[in-house]
Amino acid sequence: MLHEVDDALRALVSTHALAGGDVRLVFDAPTREWAAQRNTPTVNAYLYDVREDMARRERGPTRMHGKDGQVTAYRQPPRFYRLSYLVTAWTKQPEDEHRLLSAVLGSLVRYETLPEETLPAGGMLAAAGITIPITVAVPPPEPRSIADIWSALGGELKPSLDVVVVAPLPVSPEFPAGPQVTELEVRVRDNVYAVTEVRRKPLA
């Protein structure tokens, strides 16, 4: 799931913000050593935090329906995870970095969810059929110091965008549903009603 979100962000940013240029998009940790070895204009999207979005946690199996609308299987609902990226621009001049960062901001702020065309074909995210929210430069719901992240990386503080994607992750296989209840049999014995379910498989 993580690598599919990477691919979706790469497609989105490369198409709208970096189109026609020689700027690279990477997902490396922007450490001091990495910065010293960089020799081309670069946008870095470093995944620095992964945690479950507990507000989206659902319990109990969900029903899966066939083309005829009948219940065919059950499965546990997916878990949702908040993937936080530290997005920075790296060039020789601060002004150029600001232009790159502005282009990335402008390309991402137009979308509230990842566009379907950016999701890897045949992947888990596309198969889920669920909209995938994305936010950029929004204050986090809990205190989080970007300066602490830079300190942990051993680098110098730079202008950055905090990009958060909430992606689903399936947690269980599907379990086939039993045959449908098509009839009810009512029996009366000593003035007591007994209702019995009679399950019949549909005729082939």
N, C-alpha and C positions, 0 to 999 in steps of 0.2 A: 504493500500500500504506500509506503514512504517513497519508493522509487517512482511510482506512478504520479504522485503529486509533484515530485521533482520534474518529471517529463512534462506535466501540464503547465507548470510555471515556466519552464524553458520555452515551450511553444508559445505561450502568451506573451512573455516579455520579448522574445526574439522577433516575433511577428510585428508587434506594435511599437516597441521602444527602440530596438536595435536593428531594425530592418535596413538593409543597404549599407551597413557600416562594418568595420572590422573589430568591433568590440566583442569580447568573449564573455560568456555567462558560465560561471563555475559554482560549485557547492562546497568548496574547500573551507577549512577553518582559517580565518584571516589572522594567523599568528604573525609575529615579527619576522620569523624566518621565511614564511610564505611571501610576505610583502617585499622582502629584500630580493627574492628570486623573480618576481613578476616583472615582465618587460613589455607587456602590451596592455592597451586599455581594457579594463575588466570590470564586470559587474559580478559581485559575489553575493550569493544567497546562502548563508550559513544556517543550517538547521540546528538551533541551539536548545530547543526544548520540545518534548513530546509528553503530553499528559492527557488523561481521559477527561472529556467534558461530562461531568457527572450530572449536569442539568438535563442532558439528553438520554440518560440511562433509562431503558424501558425493561420491564420484567414480564415474563409470561410469553408463551409461544405466539407467533403470528401465523396467520393462515396464508397459504400459497394457493392461488386459483389457476385453473386451466383455462383454455380458450372458451370452454362452454360455461365458465363462471362457477363451476363446481370446485370445492375444496379438494386439492390433490395431495397436499403435504403440509407439514408444520415445521417451523424453524424458530430458533431464538432470534430476537431482533439484534441487529449489529450494534457494536460499541462504537462510539464516536470519539475521535482524538483530535486535540488541538495541536497543530504543528506550527511552531513559531520560528520564523526565519529572520535573521538579521541581514538586511540587504544594504550593501555598500557599493560605492563606485570608486575605482582606482585608476587614476591617470597621473600625469606629471604635474598638472596644474589644478589647484582647487576649483577654479572656475569651470574647468571641463568636467570635473567630478560632479559639481552642482548641476550642470546641464544634463549629465547622464542620469543622475538621481531624479531630477525633475521629469525626465522622459519616462522613467520607470514608474514614478508616482502617477503620472498622467495616464499611463497605459493600464494600471491596475485599479485606479479609483473608479473607473467606468463600470466595473463589474462588481456585483454583489455575490455572484457565484461563479465558479469556474465554468467557462463555456464548454458545451459538450464536445465541440470539435477539437478541444485541446486535450481531452482525455485519451489515453492510449487505447487504440482499437483492440477489442477482445480482452481488455484488462478487467481487474476487479472493480474499479470505480465505475467504469462504463456499464458493467453488468448489474451493479447495484441499483441503477435507475433512480438514484437519490441526488437532489441538488447538493452541491458542495460549497458552503459559504466561504468567502474570502474577505478579509478586511486588511486595510493598509493604514499605517500610522494612526491607529486608534489606541487611546490609553488602555492599558491592560486592566482586567477586572481586579487585579490584586497588585500590591506594590512589587515592582521589579526594577532593579537598577541596571540600566544598560552599561553604566560605568563598571559595575562588578563583572559583567560579561567580558568587557575588554581587559580588565585586570586578570581574569582567569586565562584569557588567551595570550597575555603577555604583550599586547599591542597598545598602540596609542588610540585615544578616543577620536572617532570620526563621525561625521554626519551619517545617519542611517535611517532606514525605514523598518518598522516592525510589521512584518507581513504574517498573518495568521490564517491558516486553512483548517477547516473542521472536516475531517474525512472519516467515512465509515469503514469498519473492519468487521467482516463476518466472524462469528465466534462458534458456530456449530453447523453441522451438515443438516440437510433436510430429512425429515422423517415422513414416510408415506402415510397418508390418511387411510383409515379403514373404510369399508363399504358404507354407503349412505343408508340412513334409516328411511325406508320408503313406505312402511306400514306400521300401524299400531294395533296390537291385539288386546282387547279388553275382556277380562274374565270376571264373572261375579260368583263369589263363593261366600255363603253365610252373610249376605248383605255387605260384603266387603269387596270393593273394586280393586282389581289388580291390573295395572297397565304394563304390558310387555312390549318391548321394542322388537320388531322383526326386521332384521337387516337382509336386504336382498341385493345381490349384485345386478347391475344393469345388464340386459341381454346384449350379447355381442352382435 
